Amino acid sequence: MKVTIGLRDGVYSAYVAKKDLEEPIVEMERPELWGGWVKLSNGWRLDLPEMAAETRLPITVNARRTIGDAA
């Protein structure tokens, strides 16, 4: 799914246009964000693609929602 990752006031967020959903990222597998999973405040876990740590935000990427997260 297409997800826009942004950074505002030191907090990462994810916006899913198809669901009209914007949630803060509350947990990350990797401190550099990319190439691991992130957990949103609503319980969703998304797998993000590998990208350079200094990638400029906001950016829209293809992410995969992980099975077993909150519905």
C-alpha positions in Angstrom: 0.0 0.0 0.0 1.1 3.6 -0.6 2.1 5.3 2.6 3.4 8.8 3.1 6.0 9.1 5.9 6.5 12.5 7.4 8.2 14.2 10.3 6.6 17.0 12.2 7.9 18.5 15.5 10.2 15.5 16.0 7.5 12.9 15.6 7.3 10.5 12.6 3.8 9.9 11.1 2.3 7.7 8.4 -0.6 8.7 6.2 -2.5 6.1 4.2 -4.6 7.9 1.6 -6.7 4.9 0.6 -7.9 4.6 4.2 -7.8 8.4 5.0 -5.7 7.5 8.0 -2.9 9.4 9.6 -1.3 8.0 12.7 1.9 8.8 14.6 4.7 6.1 14.5 5.1 5.0 18.1 7.8 2.2 17.7 10.5 1.4 15.1 12.5 -1.7 14.6 15.5 0.4 13.4 16.5 3.8 14.6 17.1 5.0 11.0 13.4 4.1 10.2 14.0 2.4 6.8 14.2 -1.3 6.1 12.3 -2.6 9.1 8.9 -2.4 10.6 7.2 0.5 12.3 4.2 0.4 14.6 1.5 3.1 14.4 -0.5 4.3 17.4 -3.6 2.4 16.2 -1.7 -0.9 16.4 -0.9 -1.4 12.7 2.6 -2.7 11.8 4.1 -1.7 8.5 7.2 -3.0 6.8 9.1 -0.1 5.2 11.5 -0.5 2.2 15.3 -0.1 2.5 16.3 3.6 1.9 19.1 5.9 2.9 18.9 7.2 6.5 19.1 10.8 5.2 16.1 10.4 2.9 14.1 13.7 2.8 10.6 13.7 4.2 7.8 13.7 3.4 8.0 10.8 1.0 5.5 8.2 -0.4 6.6 4.6 -0.4 5.2 1.2 -0.9 4.8 -0.4 2.5 3.4 -3.8 3.5 1.0 -4.2 6.4 2.1 -7.0 8.7 -0.3 -9.9 9.4 -1.1 -10.3 13.1 -1.4 -6.6 14.0 -4.5 -4.9 15.4 -7.3 -4.7 12.9 
